[in-house]
Amino acid sequence: MSNTFDLNAIVRPNILKLVPYRCARDDYNLGILIDANENNFGPAALFNGNLPFDTSIDSKNPLSINRYPDPLSINTKQKFLSLRNYNLSIHNLFIGVGSDEVIDILVRIFCIPQKDKILITPPTYGMYTVVAQINDVGVVKLPLNVENGAFQLQVDELIDTVCNDPLIKIVWLCSPGNPTGTLLKIDHIKKILESDYKGIVVVDEAYIDFVSTDVSMAKYVSQYKNLLVMQTLSKSFGLAGARVGFGISSPEIIQIMNNVKAPYNISTLTQTAASDSLSSESIASMRRIVSEIIRIRDHFLIPKLLNIKNVLDIIGSNDANFVLVRFCNNDRVVDNLFTIKLYKLLADEFQVVVRYRGSELGCEGCLRISIGTEPEMTSVIDAINSALKML
């Protein structure tokens, strides 16, 4: 590991001086709780207009949602650690409102507006750039090697770029990539971490459960103090609507993130949904669903797509719950206008909504198709064939 990393040297000075807000539940959470200006009568919706206070109300309010939630989501963190078995503690975990809150907090911690920069590797997840722009932070773009659909890091050029620009505070790496569906090489990521780069390396692993082997970088956070790994319950666990994202890093970085976050960022309802999804029974269900998604992806959808005359190829290494499909026009030429027409026809005429990605580097002519149930995928194939006849 590089010995040049100094956390205090790259955190914004105002963040280092921050005295975090102390929640009412940081000290005590049992007894007659009259410290947080909560409504001790319970949620109004449960009264149905009945007063005085009905003592049976507690049985109708098992989550005590009239109380503020656990500010650190301890139970959810403990269950997540049991799932991942990374030999870490709750002090290595941050829980955010989806991975997007993790992204935003990291930029606010490490990047001074109108001065500092982040580095992204297009094609990649768009929120890295959006958050940087919102925070008035510069964006350096170093594309992936897209030749022949490789979608891998140009690692030596990346290291040279970040080591020669001290204003680049965060490197964002998406693995498996979105929209590429391609797992980055672990040796490449380690090479960056072992270089003289003095900033933070963030590896976004939203789709890691769809990779057949355990290749998460999270197991290395104790080894590399400038590594942060993001994961989520949105994809494999099917909790996109609950908004639960994790940051996995050193206790020092996690503590700063907790200092900066909103006091009660994860609601009681969300914590309960997350904890329930991390039970042993739900984890077993998740793994069965993931296996089915992979089966449908590899043995049903991809073969059928490759039989369509206007499908030129499936690009990337298909390590996620979607495929990136490159279409060509009737003259076998990749043509974004043709693909846009196909995209709109599918939505407008057949109510099949996919994602147009043709404007992304190395993704010309591409539609990204998420893996649904086998009946849904059958309908998608039928819709594509019907729409192509109209073009």
Secondary structure, DSSP 8 states (H G I E B T S, - for coil): --S---HHHHS-HHHHT------GGGT--SSS--SS---TT--GGGTTT--S--TTHHHH-TT-TTS---TT-HHHHHHHHHHH--S--GGGEEEESHHHHHHHHHHHHH--TTT-EEEE-SS--THHHHHHHHTT-EEEE---B-GGG--B--HHHHHHHHHT-TTEEEEEEESS-TTT-----HHHHHHHHTSS--SEEEEE-TTGGGSSS---GGGGTTT-TTEEEEEESSSTT--TTT--EEEE--HHHHHHHHHHS-TT-S-HHHHHHHHHHTSHHHHHHHHHHHHHHHHIIIIIIHHHHHTSTTEEEEES---SSEEEEEE--TTS---HHHHHHHHHHHHHHH----EE-TTSTT-TTEEEEE---HHHHHHHHHHHHHHHHT-
